[in-house]
């Protein structure tokens, strides 16, 4: 069963910031980052329970090839992404954000 993935405004901002940073490093790298993030969305929409709980009810899914993780919680049939953060950032930031 696939669930709907919904990004919070903060997570959308995180994604945009990461996209812009990568695109500034090399043209096309930002798009590669987005493609990798979309692959994680697809995975978490199918099997969110396979990802580790890292803060209260928030789970973490790593983005392949990039030092970023997607933090999310599951409420019924919706995956709420609360943060897309670089590994150097404190994951509690995403955990403190609510839907």
SULVEN-V378911 format. One record per backbone hydrogen bond with DSSP energy under -0.5 kcal/mol. NH is the residue of the N-H (numbers start at 1). CO is the residue of the C=O. E is the energy in kcal/mol with one decimal. If there is no record, write none. Layout:
# SULVEN-V378911
nh->(NH:NH)
co->(CO:CO)
e->(E:E)
This chain:
# SULVEN-V378911
nh->(3:4:6:6:8:12:13:14:15:16:17:18:19:20:21:22:23:24:25:26:29:30:32:33:34:35:36:37:38:39:40:41:42:43:44:45:46:47:50:51:54:55:58:59:60:61:63:64:66:68:69:70:71:71:72:73:75:78:79:80:80:81:81:82:82:83:85:87:89:93:95:96:97:97)
co->(45:77:4:79:81:8:9:10:11:12:13:14:15:16:17:18:19:20:21:22:26:26:28:29:30:31:32:33:34:35:36:37:38:39:40:41:42:43:47:48:58:58:55:72:52:70:68:62:63:66:85:61:69:83:59:80:78:75:4:73:78:6:79:71:80:71:69:67:86:90:91:92:93:94)
e->(-1.6:-1.8:-0.5:-3.3:-2.6:-2.5:-2.0:-2.5:-2.7:-2.3:-2.6:-2.5:-2.7:-2.6:-2.4:-2.5:-2.8:-2.1:-1.2:-2.0:-2.3:-0.6:-1.8:-2.2:-2.2:-2.3:-2.2:-2.5:-2.6:-1.7:-1.4:-2.3:-2.2:-1.8:-3.0:-2.0:-1.1:-2.4:-1.4:-1.6:-2.9:-1.4:-3.3:-3.5:-1.7:-2.3:-2.8:-0.6:-1.2:-2.0:-2.5:-3.3:-0.5:-3.1:-2.0:-2.0:-2.5:-2.0:-3.7:-3.0:-0.6:-2.9:-0.7:-2.1:-0.6:-1.4:-2.0:-2.6:-2.2:-1.9:-1.7:-2.0:-0.6:-0.8)
